[in-house]
Amino acid sequence: MGIDSPLYGRVATSMLATCGDPIPPRPVHPPRVESEIAFLLKGDIHGPAAITSVLAATDLVYGAVDVLDSRSGMITGKPNGVDPFAASCHS
């Protein structure tokens, strides 16, 4: 996909589903899924971040599934850095 650095964003409570619960349908074009690593932070990470500062700020680490909307450039093969944030705000 041409991405050479980590992408990150915030996850709101309304964006969460418990393992085994159905994900309510919503208008996505068409939906795709990808596996993610999700960090629940207990504190802020101040840059420049290092492994030790990330670990110190981390409360829990989860396996996660991201349901993507193919309108995003991340799917179309033309990532522009804005798409993940725009998609997150839309959710």
ABEGO torsion letter per residue (X at the ends): XGBABBBBBBBBAAABBBBGBBBBBBBBOBBBBBBBBBBBBABBBBOBBBAAAAAAABABBBBBBBBBBAABAAAAGBBAGAAAAAAAAAX
